[in-house]
């Protein structure tokens, strides 16, 4: 998704709309892949998807906040800022996914 963000940025799309589009697209793909391969989750998929959406809304909010501060307020290049934001949010979401979203069945 970062490559698509870069392409949108080069085409002149502002940071937050580009991030919103790529984040939404990434979420659609991410649930199935994380559930099946990353975490091998066998629990209730319905409750997992609700937790997944909640976790990703939090990740999205953090991502947008980072972009807003560093791109909008501090005028840093959005491609660089998004790369850093992506690393921060991905690390946080991995922990949340493992501990809460796709936690092992009890």
C-alpha positions, 0 to 999 in steps of 0.5 A: 500500500505504501507504493500506492501512497507514493504514486498518489502523492506524486500525482498530487494527492494530499497526504491525508486523502492518500492515506485514507484511500490506501488505509481503507484498501489495506484493511480489506486485504489485511483482515483475511491475510492476518487471520489466516497466515500471520496469526492462524486465528481459529476463533470466532471471525465475527468478533475478530472482525469487530476488534480488527476494525476498532484496532484499525480505526485507532491505527488510522487515527494515529497515522492521520495525526502523524501526517497532520502534525508533520506534513500539514503543520511542519511542512515535511515531505509526505512520502517520508512522513508516511514511511515513518508513520507506517512503521510506527502504526504497523508495530503498534497494530501488530501488538494489538492484533496479537494480544487482542484482535486475533488472540488464541482461543481460551 
